[in-house]
Amino acid sequence: MTDERFWDLIEAAWTPLGAEVGAARRALTTRDPSTDAWEMPENSVVEKALDAFLGNLEAAARDLSADELTDLDRACERLLHDIDRADIHEVTDGSDDGFLYARGFIVAMGRDYYTAVVADPRVAILDADCESMCYFFAHVHHERFGTFPDTGSGISRESCSNREGWPD
């Protein structure tokens, strides 16, 4: 249920940004992976919309309870952890922090893009990032309640922590 709620909030934050932004997200999600996303005008449209998306997401999360924010942070943490993989890093590049922020972009783009990257990492975009998404719900929790949530998951969203994603 939390995953559904998580993805619903992500989509709800993108929706008010209009048809052009929605079309750009779809184009990046469904593009031929051999096409350089940086040459696509849709990439610029999405980049310019990220701050407004985050503002919409913050407004949607503003009145959530501590438990709801913790659940959403746990969902984000797991999604980031699951795509902490060498094959995705190969496409996105970046240092440890840079790769975390690239994974933040993948999550911020929504379920369709996330699923596309999981299925074919070549869909990911070199050097695209959304640092704010990585700890978004944790920061909202901290702002509202004065503490960071304890997800209790035992996993880390930090780069190279998913042993299954980084075979020896």
Summary of the structure (lengths in Angstrom):
residues: 168
radius of gyration: 15.3
end to end distance: 34.2
largest distance: 45.7
contacts: 521
relative contact order: 0.18
helix: 70%
strand: 0%
